[in-house]
Amino acid sequence: MGETNNREQFASRWGFIMSCIGSAIGMGNIWLFPTRVSAYGGGTFIVPYLICVILLGYSGIIGEIGLGRGTKSGSIGAFSKAMIHAGKDEKLGKILGLVPVVASLLLAIGYTVVTGWIVKYWIGSFTGATLAPINVEGFGAAFGATASSFGNTGFQILAAVIAFGILTAGIANGIEKTNMIMMPLFYALFIGLAVYVYFQPGSEAGYSYIFSINTDKIFSPEVWIFALGQAFFSLSLGGSGTVIYGSYLSDTEDVLSTAKYIAFFDTLAAVTASLVIIPAMATAGQQLDSGGPGLMFVNLPNLFNGMKGGPIVTIVFFTAVLFAAITSLINLYELSIATLQDTFNFSRAKAVMVIAVLGLSVSLLIQGIVGEWMDIVSIYINPLGAFIAGVMFYWVFGIDYVKDELSKGRLQPVGNWIEPLGKYAFVGITILVYILGIVMGGIG
């Protein structure tokens, strides 16, 4: 056993950035962020959200990238090296490193189910099946059948084949190339939808709401709690995906600059989704009052069905959503694959095969309970992984190590601001997110 010495790397800086953006952009940007913007007063929610993104970008994202790059390892190797650095027992680090690995794998298994739904609706947008129902009840019944136990097996297998095919090709030839194609297309398609919706009658009411700020509500603790939760989970913090992608990053790259782009483009995706969905609902005189799968697979198809050019809009929408799902899914599985490679010296093909069999088998069994599955992982396990990663980087490795690692690839060294922001603010935020998630039943 032991780590491989021929670790792959991303071929370019933008390939790494696009891959991290692809990992961050997911269903939270599309079916949750617009709902919270609608529920909490448009700009009244967006302003706290932006503040939280900046805070987490310059603490959590740079910390997880730096941890992965500095150790050239996933969470198990990174945490054990932190313990060795501090003169502690590396076995504890390896045990703690399992938390992000397990969380990432469990999230990937649940996400495989969701991606299977998206594949079905994407194909159906071309065949006409997606818009076949005649009313919202019909769309609800169609999705209910899809989301039932073993209700979407064929499309779910197809989704897994696509994801594991990309992962088999490796970092530069698989993950990087996929994100370099899918992410620009994702933005082009969603921006195109936003422009189209802008010219639809009645859309101005949606824009008026999005850009309004209620000065009374903006200081509401509830708004800030959900803005923090949305930012935390949207940026894919968990000591998992960002750490493993960071382990493939060259020492010549500037982590702080990279983190800035990741946070910016992830936020752009969420805001663009809001600029599509909220004004689109306004054109039909509807209020966006529910998110989750029901928004994407029931309410929006029903809306598109009555919209001029609806079939084309449906194709564009589900194509963009499919790109977001695939790029997130491959990131979630990569940590488990890399763990098998690093720990047991598996070849990439062998590691992918093992995780593919495990991931697909379990995902087929949980089709009817995937919502509960994802809630448990995101509330009880994922924030814990982010907390441990933050402690390992900022506390166990220590601030001197942190400054040295984050100063690589920069003209100017990292300043003293990193200590309060990373060591105290970020680690404290992970504890807060974990406690609030348990008490409130989820905030992200």
N, C-alpha and C positions, 0 to 999 in steps of 0.2 A: 504494500500500500504506500501511498504518498502522492504528492502533487506532480503533475506533468511539468516538464521543463520547456516544452514547445507550445506554450500557451498562444492561442490565436489572438489577433488584434483587429480592431476596426481599421479599414484601409484609409479612411479620411476623417477629418474632424467633423465635417457635416454629416457623414455617415453615422457617426456616434450620436450627434445631436438629434438627427432625425429618428434614430432608433429609440433614444430616450423619450422623445416627444411621442413616438408611436406607442411606447409602453404606457405613457401617462394618459393619452387620449383614449377614452373608453366610454362606456355607457353612462358613467357619472356625468360626463360633459354633455351628453345628448338627452338623457331622459330624467336627470335629476337637477342639474344646474338651472335650466330654464324654468323648471317648476318652482324652485326656491326663489328665483328672481321674481316670478309671478306672485308667490305667496308672501314675500317679505318686502314688497314695495319697489320693485325695479332697481333703480340706482341706490336705494336705501340698503339693499343687500350687496350690490356690486362693489360699493366703496369699501366696506369692511373686508369683503372677499379679496380685493386687490391688496389691501394692507397685509392680510394673512399670507397671501402668496409671496409677497416680497420678503416677509419675515422668514417663512419656511424655505424659500429659495436660497437665501443667504445663510442658512443654518443647516437645514435638513438635507437638501439636495447636494450641496457641496460636501457635506459630511459623509453621505453615503457613497458618492463618487470617489471622494478622497480615500475612504476606507478600502474600497475595492481596488483602486489603482495602487495604493501604497502597499497592499499585501499581495496583489495579483491573485486574489482568491475570492471565492464566494463566501458566504457568511460563516461556514464552519472553519475554513482556513483562516479567515480574517480574525474571527474572535479568538481562536487558539493562538495566533501570532500576537494578538494584543496581550493575552495572559502571559506569554513567554516574555514579551517586552517588559512587563511589569514584574517579572520574577515570580509569577504565580503558576499554578498547575494548568497546563494546556488542556487537560481533559475536561475541565469545567467549561473552557471556551468552546470546545467541540460540542458539548452537550447543549450549551446555550445557542450555538449556531444552528442547531436543528430547528429552533423555533421559527425563524424566517423561512427555512427550507420547507417545513411542513405547511406553514401558512400559504406560501406561494403555490405549492402543489395543490392544496385543497381549493384555493381560489381558481387555479387553472382548470381543475376538474369541473367546478361549477360554471366557469366561463365557457367551457366546451359546450355545455348544454345551451347557453345563451347564443353562442356563435352558430350552433346548429339551427336555432330559430331564425337567425338573421339570414343564413344561407337559403333556407326555405323561402323566406319572404323576398329575398333578392331574386331568386330564380322565378318565383311567382310574379314578380313585377314585370318580367318579360313575357311570361305565358298568359298573364291575365288573372291567375289564381289569387293573387294578393288582393285585388280589388273586386273579386267576384261577389262578396256579400253586398246586400242592398241597404243595410242600415247598421247602426252601431251595435245593436244586439247580435246581428249576424257576424260582425267582425269579432265581437267578444266570444261568441261560440266557437268560431274558427280558431282563435288563439287558445281558447280553453282546451280544445282537442289537441292542439300542437304541444301545449305545455303539460299534458297529462303523462302518466307513466307509460313509457315506450311509445309515446305519440309522435315522435319525430326521429326515430332511430336512423333511418337512411341518410337524412340530411346531416345529422350529428356526426355520423361516421365520415361523411364527405368533408365536413369542417375539420375534423381531426386529421384526415389524410393531408389536407392542404397545409395545416400548421406543422405537422411533423415532417412533411416533405421539405418545407422551408428550413426547419431546424437541422435536418440531416445535411443540408448543403453547407452548414457552418456559419461562422460569424460574418466574414466579409462577403462570401458568395451567397449566403442565405439571408440572415437577419438584416445585414446592412443594405444589400441590394433591394430587398423587399420594401424596407422602409423608405429608401431613396425614391422608389417609384410610388408607393401607396400614399405617403404623407403629402407630397405636393398635390397629388390628385385629390386627396381628401379635402384639402383647403380650396382647391379650384372648384370642386363640385359644390361644397357648402356655400362658398361665396357666390357662386352662380345662382344657387337657390335663394340666397338672401336678396340678390338683385331682382330676381323674378318676383318674389313676394312683395318687394317694395312697390312694385307697380300694380299690385292688386288692390281693387277698391276696398276701403275700410282698414287697410293695414296701418294707417297713420295712428290709429288709437293704440296699437301695440307699441309703436315707437315712443309715443308720448308717455306710456306707462314705464317702459324700460329706462328712460332717461330722466325720470322724476325722482326726487329725493325728499323724503319726509324727515325733516330735521328732528322731529320728536321721536320717531321710531328708530332712527339710526343709532341711538345710544341704548337701545333695548338689548339686554343680555342675551335674549333668545336669538336675535339676529346675529350677534357676534359668535355665539356658540355654533350655530349652523354654518356660518361663513367659515369658521375655523375648521370644522369637520369636513366641509366640502373641499376646502383648499388642501387639507392634509391628505385625504384619500385621492383627490384628483391628481396630485403630484406623485402618486405611487410610492409614498414613503412606507417602509416596512422592513428595512434592513435586508431586502431581497433583490428585486429586479434592478434597482439602480446600483446596488453594490456589485452585482455580477457584471453588468454592462461596464461599470467603472474599471473592473479588473482587466478588461480588454482594451483600455485606453492608454495611449502612449504618455510617457512622462513629459513630453514636450508640449502637451496641451495645457491651456489655462482653464482650470476647473471652474473658477468663479465666472469667467466669461461664458463658459459653456452652460452653467446653471442658469444664467440670465436668459439665454435663448430658450432653454427648456421651459422655464416658468412663463416667459412671454407667449410662446406658441401654444402652450397648453391653455392659457387663459384666453388667447385669441379663439381657439376652437370652441371653448365654452360660450363665450360671448357671441360668436357667430351663430352657434346653434340657437341661442336665445333670439337672435335677430331673424332667424328663420321661423321658429316655432311659435313664439308669442304673437308676432304680427299675423302669421298665418291663421292662428286661432281667432284673432280679431276680425279678419276678413269674413269669418262665418258668424261673427257676433258671439263667440264663445269665450269663456274664461278658463284659462289654464289652471286647474285646481287639483290635478293629480298627476304624479309622475310614474316612474318605474316602467315595467314592461307594458302596462296598460296604455300608457301614452304612445309608445312607439309602435305597438302591434295592433292597437284597437282604435284609439282616438285619431291618430294622425292618418292612417289609411282611410278611415271614414271621412276625414276632412279632405284628403287628396281626391277621394272618389267624386266629390262634388265640385272640385276646383277645375277651372279651365286649364287644359293641359295636364290634368291629373295623372294619367298613365306615365307621361314623361317625367313629371315631378317624382313619382314613386320610384322609377328606375334610378334616377339621380340620387335620391335620398338613400335608398337601401344599398346602392353601390358605395357611397361614402361611408355609411355605417358599417358595411362589411370590411372596408379597409381599416377602420378604427378597431374593430373586433379582432381581426387577424393579427394586427401588429401588437395589440395588448396580450393576446393569447400566447404568442411565441415568447414574449418576455416572461410571462408567468411560468412557463414550462422550462425556460432556459436554466434557472437556478438548480432545479433538480437534476437536469442533464449534466450540468457542469460539476455538481457534487459527486455524481457517480464517476465522472472522468477524473476528478482530483483525488477522490478517496480510494477508488479501486483500480485506477489506471485503465478504465474502460475506454475503448475507442468511441468516437462520437456516434458512429452508427449503432454500436451496441447499446450505448447509454440512451439514445433516442428510442430504440426499439423497446427497451425495458420500461421507460416512462410512458411510451405510447400505449403499450398493452395495459399497464396499470391505470393510466389516466382515462383511456377510452372505456375500459371495463367498468370502472366505478361511475363515470359520468352517465353511462347508459342506465345504471341502476337508480340514479337519483333524479331522473328527469321530472318526476312529479313533486319533488321536495326541494328543488334547487334554491328557491327563495330563502327557506329556512337555513339551508346549508351555507349560503353566502352570508347571511346575517350573523351566524355563529362565528364564522371565520373572521369577518371584518370587525366584529365587536370585541371578541375575546382573545384572538391570536395575533392578528396583523399589527395593531398598535404596540403590542408587547415586543414584537420583533424590531420595530422602529426605536423603541425605548432602549433595548439592549444594544443596538447598533450605535445609538448616540452615546451611551455610556462608554462603550468600548473605544470609540474614536476620540471623544473629547475628554474622557476621564482616565481610562486605563492607559491608552497610548500617551495621553497628556498633551497639553497645549504646545509645548515645544515641538513635538512630533507633528502635530496638526499644522502649525505654521510652516514647518519645513515642507511638508507634503503639499499643502495648498499653494505654496510659493513657486513650485515647479512650473515652468512654462510661462512665468510672468516676468515682466520687466521690473515691477515693484513688488517687494515682499508683502505678504498679508499683514495687516495691522493688528493692533491689540484688541480691536473691536470683536474679533472672532471669539475671544474667551467668553464674554458675557452672552453673546448671541448664541453660540453653539453649546457651551458647557452648561449654561443655566437656562436660557430661554427655550432652546429646542428640547432639551431633555425634560424640562418642566412641562412643555406643551404636550409631549408624548404621554406623560402621566395624566395630564388633564383630559386629553382625548380619550384615553383608556377608561378613566373613571366616569366621565360624562356619557360615554358610549354605553357602559353597563347600566348606569342609573336611568338613562333616557331611552334605552333600547336601540341605540344607534344614532349617530349624528352625521354620518357620511354616506 
